[in-house]
Amino acid sequence: MHTISFEGHDISYDAKALKSWKVQKKLARGGADAYDAVDIILCGKSDDVAEMLGDDADKMTALLVTLGSLSGDSKN
């Protein structure tokens, strides 16, 4: 598990899940599968993270883009 500072919050994520082919397939399928994938990436806390970010879908998207750009070596 790694942690990133985003929008003033420390958010935990699973770097291994982020790079997982199975998780990426879930994201690509969309719908409920995509939400499941986000929950896996955010260590089962996607709803908590969304709440921390003011229930703002654009911020959640920005978070996922940020996580996707990481090389998996963030400091924890």
SVG drawing of the C-alpha trace seen along z (x, -y; Angstrom):
<svg xmlns="http://www.w3.org/2000/svg" viewBox="-23 -21 33 31">
<polyline fill="none" stroke="black" stroke-width="0.4" points="0.0,0.0 1.3,-3.5 0.0,-6.9 -0.3,-10.1 -1.1,-13.6 -4.0,-14.9 -6.2,-17.9 -4.8,-18.2 -5.6,-14.6 -3.4,-11.5 -5.0,-8.8 -3.9,-5.2 -3.7,-3.2 -2.6,0.2 0.2,-0.3 0.1,3.4 -3.6,3.3 -3.1,0.1 -0.9,2.1 -3.0,5.3 -4.3,6.4 -7.5,7.7 -8.1,4.4 -7.4,2.5 -9.9,4.7 -12.5,3.9 -11.9,0.2 -12.2,0.6 -15.5,2.4 -17.0,-0.5 -20.2,-0.4 -20.2,1.4 -16.9,3.1 -15.2,-0.2 -16.4,-1.2 -15.2,2.2 -11.8,1.5 -11.5,-1.9 -12.5,-0.4 -9.7,2.2 -7.2,-0.5 -8.2,-2.7 -7.9,0.3 -11.7,0.6 -12.1,-3.0 -13.4,-4.6 -16.5,-6.0 -14.6,-7.4 -12.1,-9.0 -15.0,-10.5 -16.5,-11.9 -13.1,-13.4 -13.0,-15.1 -16.4,-16.6 -18.3,-13.9 -16.8,-15.6 -16.6,-13.2 -14.1,-15.5 -11.7,-15.3 -12.1,-11.5 -11.2,-11.4 -8.2,-13.7 -7.1,-11.5 -7.2,-8.4 -5.3,-10.2 -2.7,-11.2 -2.4,-7.7 -2.2,-6.3 0.8,-8.6 2.8,-7.3 5.5,-4.8 4.6,-2.9 7.4,-4.3 5.7,-6.9 6.9,-7.4 5.1,-5.9"/>
</svg>
